[in-house]
Amino acid sequence: MSNDIIKLVEHSKRLQKNNPQQTFDRTFFIDASNQSLATIPLKILELKELEEVHLENNQIEEIPQDIQHLKNVKILYLNKNKLSELCPELGNLSNLEGLDLSDNPLLSFSLQVLSCNRKLRELRLYNIHLEEVPIVLCKSLHHLELLGLAKNHLKSLPKETVNQTKLREIYLKQNQFEVFPPELCVLYNLEVIDLDENKLTVIPEDIGNLRRLQKFYVAHNGLHFLPESLCQCSKLSVLDLSDNRLHSLPHTLEGLSEMTEVGLSGNPLEKMPRLICKWTSLHLLYLSNTGLLGLRRSLRRLVNLRFLDLSQNYLESCPLQLCALKNLEILALDDNKIRQLPSDFGSLSKLKILGLTGNQFFSFPEEILSLESLEKLYIGQDQGSKLTHVSEHIWRLQRLKELYIDNNHLEYLPVSLGALPNLEILDCCHNLLKQLPDAICQAQALKELLLEDNLLTHLPENLDCLVNLKVLTLMDNPMEEPPIDVCTEGREAILTYLKEKREMKIIATKIQAWWRAMMVRKGLGRFEELVKLRKKGKASPKDKKGKKDVKGKPVKEKKK
């Protein structure tokens, strides 16, 4: 057993010795995850009072028989190991309530031992290549509240699933279901159903029986319509229908007043369903790639909206009604045909993230500069009209942390970028930049500076003063200073080169100043005069004090 685990066990015991409310020298919790363990250490199996054990993400191939000594364990995590079988003794853990065996190459027959763990409330079996759910589990585990079976090869559920009357959450994402499991429609306590990424084409009308259903995920299927009975699921708050084949929503759904999150991206809607604007409790709305040409005026009713995705549509202008959504924090308008923003755009005072990539702006939209809370701005134009400049007033975005202005035709950057105290990421890739402003060295929070594919030949000499800079990319630039061979060595080599060159320049300046002072001290004239004389090849003023002949030339000294 690694030293880390030994220390953890001993530390846990010491803490509990000092706690008068717990029994002397007893350990109830241990985390031995991510330790590259090949087996479960004996020291852990000796801690008979353990109630919660974390052994996930190791290299464990088998569970020892001594696991049965952990009589009090309630929660056991063994996911992300190399288990192929389960020992019978695992079934002796009579108090076990939560078990995670996900991401193991388990043989399905070995799961039958779990039928003895009658108190199980949460069972996670994600990604274990399961083709059928063992019937014995459905017959024996009557207290299950959460069943995780995502990322398997299931095509159906056993009819005995109806025995799971206490089931509240079931996760069946990424399986092979072509038909909605009818067994689910009689599990009246269900609150969460996840059937994302299957092959469903129809949801049965019986879904309306699930009056307690709160979250329903059926994205990435082949649904053409929804049953009108879904309106009977009056507690529904999250509905993800993304990437199906829906053209509309049944009008009966407008009564779902508790709806807070709706995903409709990737459906051929063409028009925004009118009933959405009646879900005034909405916080998140996904309408990406739905063929929208415009938005409904009644959208302004969604005053609680915090996230809105309208990317990959055909909007030619930014709808004015968006400016009424005062609580918006994230707005995605990428890949549309927008040419300008409304003058009231700055009223989105809580907006933190704005996506405008791939649009048709003629110039940098100045309306952005009024967004006082903005932290991330995406305005790269890989598919849209290229910007030729960034506003000099960008400094007004004092909270800006990330600026993405890649894929434009920028030849220079504004000096005012250096006045952004919180800027951490600056992406200028694929532009026409010939130089960087020296002021960029004042952006002391900068962590990533991405400059690939530009026309840069030199870097600011003080760039190494950016002490937080972790990423600096310069590929595909005709670099001269630093030389290309230095640039290919990466960030550290580049910054070291700049630092050493600056230090050498400082030393040279000091030597030059010393030499000038020495010349003046010896009475050899002003420094500027000396330099001029030296360039002309003339003697210094001191040399002119010698004797001259009658023609004004200096008399040659006679050889002794």
C-alpha atoms as one frame of an Amber mdcrd trajectory, in Angstrom:
protein
   0.000   0.000   0.000   1.313   3.432  -0.908   2.550   5.832   1.742  -0.250
   8.239   0.831  -2.890   5.735   1.943  -1.029   4.839   5.143  -0.796   8.517
   6.012  -4.471   8.970   5.196  -5.514   6.127   7.492  -3.314   7.346  10.352
  -4.441  10.946   9.910  -8.074   9.856   9.929  -7.549   7.959  13.187  -5.799
  10.883  14.842  -8.621  13.217  13.929 -11.202  10.900  15.404  -9.205  10.403
  18.616  -9.411  14.145  19.114 -13.147  14.185  18.479 -15.076  13.252  21.659
 -18.260  12.711  19.645 -16.773   9.721  17.796 -15.674   6.383  19.129 -11.946
   6.068  19.935  -9.752   4.998  17.025 -12.517   4.459  14.456 -12.368   5.403
  10.785 -15.599   5.960   8.868 -14.366   7.418   5.557 -11.353   6.789   3.339
 -10.373   7.998  -0.121  -7.832   5.789  -1.914  -8.767   6.838  -5.440  -6.186
   7.633  -8.122  -3.406   5.652  -6.401  -2.588   3.118  -9.171  -3.541   0.297
  -6.798  -3.506  -3.242  -8.204  -5.393  -4.673  -5.209  -7.456  -3.371  -2.330
  -4.940  -2.839   0.538  -5.381  -5.036   3.627  -5.090  -2.002   5.878  -8.322
  -0.703   4.386 -10.101  -4.039   4.797  -9.109  -4.035   8.497 -11.026  -0.805
   9.135 -14.240  -2.549  10.123 -16.122   0.641  10.973 -15.756   2.117   7.504
 -18.959   3.528   6.030 -17.693   5.158   2.828 -14.825   3.877   0.657 -13.436
   5.477  -2.512 -11.287   3.189  -4.670 -12.139   4.589  -8.094  -9.641   5.128
 -10.901  -7.097   2.468  -9.905  -5.852  -0.765 -11.510  -7.755  -3.216  -9.288
  -8.479  -6.519 -11.062 -10.328  -8.413  -8.341 -12.164  -7.855  -5.092 -10.729
  -9.962  -2.233 -12.931 -12.141  -0.030 -12.035  -9.984   2.966 -14.307  -7.288
   1.570 -17.006  -9.002   3.649 -15.382  -7.645   6.824 -16.591  -4.150   5.945
 -19.988  -4.877   7.463 -20.844  -1.224   8.008 -19.913   0.129   4.606 -22.755
   2.074   3.008 -21.066   3.641  -0.015 -18.472   1.910  -2.205 -16.871   3.379
  -5.322 -14.993   0.909  -7.539 -15.527   2.579 -10.903 -12.707   2.943 -13.433
 -10.779  -0.190 -12.499 -10.090  -3.506 -14.256 -12.666  -5.730 -12.594 -13.999
  -8.554 -14.743 -15.849 -10.476 -12.015 -17.397  -9.787  -8.621 -16.691 -12.078
  -5.690 -19.708 -13.635  -3.872 -18.570 -12.005  -0.609 -19.564  -8.615  -2.027
 -23.147  -9.726  -1.511 -22.512  -9.960   2.249 -22.328  -6.176   2.582 -25.820
  -6.010   3.982 -25.731  -2.264   4.707 -24.531  -1.225   1.261 -26.669   1.619
  -0.111 -24.544   3.085  -2.906 -22.348   1.144  -5.363 -20.511   2.349  -8.467
 -18.965  -0.288 -10.759 -18.880   1.831 -13.911 -16.085   1.619 -16.473 -15.018
  -1.937 -15.667 -14.844  -4.885 -18.118 -17.409  -6.787 -16.051 -18.970 -10.044
 -17.190 -22.730  -9.639 -16.902 -23.325 -12.940 -15.068 -21.187 -11.726 -12.158
 -23.684  -8.933 -11.463 -26.111 -11.475 -10.025 -24.301 -11.337  -6.695 -25.689
  -7.821  -6.251 -29.163  -9.271  -5.747 -28.091  -9.945  -2.146 -27.456  -6.251
  -1.459 -31.112  -5.644  -0.637 -30.578  -2.155   0.799 -29.048  -0.730  -2.366
 -30.494   2.683  -3.204 -28.048   3.827  -5.884 -26.466   1.494  -8.446 -24.248
   2.813 -11.228 -23.227   0.472 -14.035 -22.144   2.908 -16.762 -20.036   1.645
 -19.648 -19.660  -2.024 -18.713 -20.717  -3.362 -22.158 -24.005  -4.610 -20.765
 -26.435  -6.082 -23.333 -29.175  -7.115 -20.902 -30.109  -6.103 -17.382 -30.038
  -9.225 -15.152 -33.648 -10.030 -14.257 -32.616 -11.118 -10.760 -31.611  -7.538
  -9.966 -35.046  -6.225 -10.893 -36.687  -8.895  -8.754 -34.525  -8.378  -5.681
 -33.529  -4.721  -5.421 -36.773  -3.072  -4.360 -35.234  -0.004  -2.720 -33.410
   1.369  -5.741 -33.855   5.111  -6.188 -31.147   5.668  -8.809 -30.174   3.263
 -11.592 -27.364   4.240 -13.967 -27.079   2.154 -17.140 -25.750   4.704 -19.636
 -23.140   3.870 -22.305 -24.068   0.208 -22.707 -25.666  -1.882 -25.474 -29.195
  -2.182 -24.119 -32.151  -2.472 -26.497 -34.834  -3.005 -23.874 -35.489  -3.357
 -20.151 -36.819  -6.539 -18.517 -40.525  -6.419 -17.702 -39.563  -6.963 -14.052
 -38.322  -3.362 -14.050 -41.846  -2.422 -12.969 -40.882  -3.724  -9.503 -38.622
  -0.683  -9.005 -41.477   1.347  -7.583 -39.162   3.611  -5.568 -37.029   4.512
  -8.565 -36.584   8.280  -8.930 -33.751   8.520 -11.482 -32.830   6.306 -14.422
 -29.976   6.997 -16.844 -30.071   5.151 -20.186 -28.045   7.522 -22.350 -26.019
   6.105 -25.268 -27.687   2.727 -25.630 -29.547   1.049 -28.511 -33.193   1.701
 -27.617 -35.424   1.927 -30.695 -38.620   1.804 -28.646 -39.303   3.834 -25.533
 -39.214   1.342 -22.601 -42.902   0.994 -21.648 -41.904  -0.227 -18.177 -40.892
   3.326 -17.283 -44.427   4.653 -17.742 -45.673   2.805 -14.637 -42.841   3.889
 -12.343 -44.829   6.771 -10.901 -42.050   8.113  -8.663 -39.695   8.801 -11.548
 -38.282  12.326 -11.489 -35.422  11.985 -14.003 -35.327  10.033 -17.281 -32.247
  10.247 -19.493 -32.572   8.592 -22.904 -30.220  10.864 -24.850 -28.427   9.389
 -27.866 -30.616   6.405 -28.621 -32.767   5.545 -31.660 -36.223   6.527 -30.450
 -38.830   7.700 -32.954 -41.897   7.889 -30.696 -42.647   8.716 -27.080 -45.807
   6.936 -25.867 -48.858   8.812 -24.623 -48.458   6.942 -21.327 -45.592   9.301
 -20.480 -48.347  11.485 -19.042 -48.679   9.027 -16.148 -45.389  10.271 -14.697
 -46.825  13.225 -12.769 -43.610  13.648 -10.736 -41.294  13.810 -13.733 -39.000
  16.843 -13.464 -36.188  16.231 -15.967 -36.665  14.531 -19.334 -33.681  14.067
 -21.668 -34.350  12.657 -25.158 -31.805  14.587 -27.253 -30.108  12.979 -30.278
 -32.925  10.641 -31.247 -35.297  10.527 -34.241 -38.441  12.098 -32.794 -40.859
  13.756 -35.254 -43.414  14.872 -32.674 -44.192  14.866 -28.954 -47.275  13.379
 -27.302 -49.824  15.931 -26.108 -50.064  13.986 -22.848 -46.641  15.326 -21.859
 -48.514  18.363 -20.539 -49.716  16.182 -17.646 -46.149  16.071 -16.323 -46.868
  19.346 -14.564 -43.636  19.364 -12.527 -41.441  19.177 -15.625 -38.665  21.769
 -15.381 -35.966  20.458 -17.767 -36.772  19.223 -21.274 -33.982  18.442 -23.736
 -35.221  17.701 -27.253 -32.079  18.766 -29.120 -31.087  17.100 -32.395 -34.353
  15.426 -33.287 -36.694  16.041 -36.255 -39.304  18.233 -34.611 -41.058  20.926
 -36.656 -43.246  22.155 -33.800 -44.353  21.538 -30.215 -47.894  20.586 -29.131
 -49.765  23.673 -27.897 -50.874  21.741 -24.809 -47.379  22.133 -23.353 -47.837
  25.848 -22.696 -49.222  24.999 -19.256 -45.870  23.639 -18.039 -45.289  26.671
 -15.836 -42.273  25.262 -13.949 -40.104  24.926 -17.056 -36.613  26.355 -16.447
 -34.457  24.718 -19.149 -35.402  23.792 -22.723 -33.171  22.382 -25.451 -34.448
  22.556 -29.036 -31.182  22.974 -30.942 -30.763  20.986 -34.136 -34.476  20.691
 -34.958 -35.974  22.052 -38.245 -38.343  24.470 -36.493 -37.916  27.479 -38.844
 -40.156  29.467 -36.471 -39.814  29.905 -32.742 -42.701  27.992 -31.072 -45.121
  30.569 -29.645 -45.693  28.634 -26.430 -42.041  29.055 -25.374 -42.737  32.705
 -24.590 -45.294  31.580 -21.993 -42.667  29.673 -20.019 -41.715  32.766 -18.057
 -39.625  30.807 -15.542 -37.117  29.803 -18.224 -33.452  30.246 -17.305 -31.803
  28.399 -20.208 -33.024  28.229 -23.812 -31.176  26.446 -26.627 -32.319  27.333
 -30.168 -29.108  26.788 -32.126 -29.368  25.526 -35.719 -33.159  25.614 -35.922
 -33.536  27.595 -39.170 -34.792  30.762 -37.475 -35.139  33.942 -39.551 -36.365
  36.021 -36.636 -37.731  35.925 -33.090 -41.160  36.542 -31.656 -41.865  39.900
 -30.043 -43.229  38.102 -26.993 -39.715  36.818 -26.297 -39.326  39.907 -24.103
 -41.539  38.155 -21.530 -38.737  35.741 -20.648 -37.251  38.157 -18.132 -35.665
  35.352 -16.062 -33.608  34.049 -18.977 -29.893  33.790 -18.160 -28.650  31.720
 -21.117 -29.797  32.015 -24.740 -28.253  30.171 -27.690 -29.329  31.494 -31.108
 -26.211  30.457 -33.012 -26.208  28.902 -36.503 -29.419  30.514 -37.694 -30.330
  33.093 -40.356 -30.760  36.234 -38.284 -29.812  39.325 -40.316 -30.126  41.703
 -37.394 -29.961  41.349 -33.648 -33.613  41.366 -32.506 -34.437  44.440 -30.431
 -36.482  42.350 -27.984 -33.259  40.776 -26.733 -32.441  44.066 -25.028 -35.394
  43.499 -22.681 -33.807  40.354 -21.239 -32.032  42.187 -18.422 -30.899  39.024
 -16.616 -29.061  37.491 -19.573 -25.559  36.333 -18.651 -24.664  34.286 -21.742
 -25.760  35.099 -25.300 -24.639  33.124 -28.365 -25.313  34.798 -31.735 -22.501
  33.068 -33.625 -22.815  32.071 -37.283 -25.736  34.248 -38.294 -25.856  37.148
 -40.790 -25.940  40.008 -38.305 -24.558  43.347 -39.572 -25.081  45.517 -36.522
 -26.284  45.499 -32.932 -29.151  47.632 -31.582 -28.233  50.869 -29.827 -29.810
  49.572 -26.589 -27.564  46.521 -26.541 -25.667  47.958 -23.595 -28.770  47.542
 -21.433 -27.774  43.881 -21.017 -25.883  44.928 -17.914 -25.437  41.380 -16.552
 -24.076  39.858 -19.759 -20.803  38.011 -19.079 -20.263  35.945 -22.234 -21.059
  37.087 -25.787 -20.551  35.064 -28.965 -20.542  36.974 -32.277 -18.251  34.838
 -34.447 -19.113  34.265 -38.097 -21.347  37.297 -38.737 -21.372  40.179 -41.249
 -20.188  43.193 -39.246 -18.735  46.003 -41.375 -16.729  47.267 -38.405 -16.151
  46.524 -34.746 -19.577  46.868 -33.025 -19.115  49.771 -30.608 -22.337  48.819
 -28.777 -20.376  46.046 -27.071 -18.344  48.603 -25.142 -21.316  49.417 -22.887
 -21.502  45.858 -21.528 -19.963  46.597 -18.149 -20.085  42.976 -16.894 -18.625
  41.348 -20.019 -15.902  38.769 -19.260 -15.623  36.791 -22.509 -15.993  38.125
 -26.051 -15.880  35.886 -29.134 -15.704  37.886 -32.354 -13.491  35.775 -34.598
 -14.776  35.781 -38.162 -13.808  32.461 -39.697 -17.000  32.445 -41.804 -18.133
  36.080 -41.714 -16.932  39.517 -42.800 -13.415  40.291 -41.629 -12.790  43.101
 -39.161  -9.888  45.439 -39.899  -9.632  47.049 -36.477 -10.596  46.725 -32.823
 -11.996  49.792 -31.108  -9.508  51.979 -29.221 -12.172  52.173 -26.515 -11.889
  48.466 -25.707 -10.416  49.584 -22.362 -13.966  50.296 -21.194 -14.523  46.545
 -20.767 -12.681  46.508 -17.458 -13.935  43.037 -16.462 -12.934  41.393 -19.724
 -10.950  38.176 -19.147 -10.953  36.524 -22.565 -10.895  38.173 -26.000 -11.080
  36.061 -29.161 -10.463  38.163 -32.304  -8.995  35.436 -34.495  -9.625  35.010
 -38.238  -9.896  38.701 -39.083  -7.817  41.171 -41.122  -6.314  43.091 -38.217
  -3.023  44.824 -39.015  -2.573  46.308 -35.564  -3.989  46.071 -32.048  -5.160
  49.050 -29.996  -2.754  50.358 -27.373  -5.669  50.379 -24.925  -5.526  46.570
 -24.630  -2.828  47.161 -22.065  -5.404  48.911 -19.881  -7.477  45.746 -19.364
  -6.463  44.668 -15.839  -8.239  41.285 -15.934  -7.385  40.122 -19.462  -6.118
  36.513 -19.280  -6.553  35.165 -22.823  -5.949  37.079 -26.056  -6.450  35.112
 -29.269  -5.232  36.974 -32.374  -4.508  33.958 -34.582  -4.962  34.180 -38.367
  -4.762  37.943 -38.803  -2.380  40.358 -40.580  -0.575  41.736 -37.540   2.856
  43.206 -38.272   3.678  44.257 -34.731   2.302  44.290 -31.205   1.890  47.465
 -29.180   4.414  47.841 -26.362   1.436  48.536 -24.101   0.485  44.858 -24.264
   3.218  44.330 -21.663   1.050  46.225 -19.174  -1.692  43.569 -19.266  -0.203
  41.827 -16.244  -3.011  39.258 -15.864  -2.340  37.802 -19.329  -1.903  34.004
 -19.276  -2.354  33.049 -22.938  -1.229  35.051 -25.967  -2.080  33.312 -29.241
  -0.438  34.871 -32.305  -0.235  32.075 -34.891  -0.394  32.873 -38.606   0.315
  36.611 -38.673   3.038  38.835 -40.188   5.010  39.485 -37.026   8.774  39.955
 -37.231   9.476  41.400 -33.763   8.057  41.125 -30.254   7.939  43.907 -27.644
  11.231  43.819 -25.750   9.467  43.843 -22.366   7.144  40.922 -23.127   8.959
  38.780 -20.563   7.555  41.115 -17.881   4.213  39.317 -18.256   4.905  37.104
 -15.245   1.633  35.147 -15.553   2.088  34.257 -19.222   1.902  30.467 -19.616
   1.075  30.072 -23.316   2.689  31.967 -26.198   2.204  30.719 -29.768   4.045
  32.201 -32.773   3.841  29.541 -35.468   3.616  30.737 -39.075   5.100  34.188
 -38.492   8.225  35.518 -40.331   9.993  36.104 -37.022  13.351  37.891 -36.933
  13.556  39.006 -33.314  13.587  36.566 -31.590  14.889  34.394 -34.440  12.717
  31.561 -35.696  14.974  28.897 -34.157  14.343  30.454 -30.730  10.600  30.730
 -31.353  10.333  27.045 -32.210  11.712  26.176 -28.768   8.615  27.602 -27.093
   7.552  30.189 -24.559  10.395  29.842 -22.060  13.085  30.158 -24.719  11.376
  33.212 -26.225  10.975  35.047 -22.929  14.518  34.163 -21.829  15.885  35.532
 -25.104  13.982  38.804 -24.680  15.116  39.164 -21.081  18.784  38.523 -21.881
  18.723  40.883 -24.834  17.190  43.642 -22.742  19.791  43.118 -20.016  22.591
  43.281 -22.592  21.122  46.487 -23.943  21.083  47.975 -20.454  24.733  46.986
 -19.936  25.683  48.485 -23.311  23.925  51.721 -22.406  25.811  51.891 -19.114
  29.163  51.307 -20.864  28.338  53.962 -23.419  27.469  56.443 -20.660  30.711
  55.612 -18.817  32.797  56.097 -21.966  31.149  59.436 -22.683  31.825  60.627
 -19.135  35.479  59.582 -19.427  35.946  61.472 -22.683  34.465  64.635 -21.250
  36.511  64.299 -18.050  39.721  64.198 -20.118  38.755  67.412 -21.837  38.165
  65.811 -25.166  35.073  67.888 -25.880  31.400  67.116 -25.859  30.485  63.573
 -26.696  28.496  64.559 -29.786  31.466  66.534 -31.130  33.822  63.613 -30.567
  31.538  61.276 -32.479  31.313  63.697 -35.429  35.073  64.148 -35.568  35.665
  60.435 -35.384  33.289  59.849 -38.293  35.107  62.480 -40.412  38.500  60.980
 -39.565  39.786  64.231 -38.027  42.026  64.545 -34.988  40.639  65.603 -31.670
  40.848  69.251 -30.522  43.726  68.305 -28.214  45.765  67.062 -31.176  45.429
  70.455 -32.917  47.618  72.202 -30.309  50.877  71.006 -31.987  53.286  73.250
 -34.018  52.479  74.197 -37.616  54.730  75.113 -40.546  54.333  78.285 -42.609
  51.671  76.658 -44.784  49.588  75.791 -41.718  50.556  72.144 -41.643  51.912
  70.484 -38.498  55.737  70.241 -38.386  56.999  66.691 -38.573  59.081  65.599
 -35.626  62.724  64.893 -36.406  63.969  61.426 -35.772  66.318  61.218 -32.846
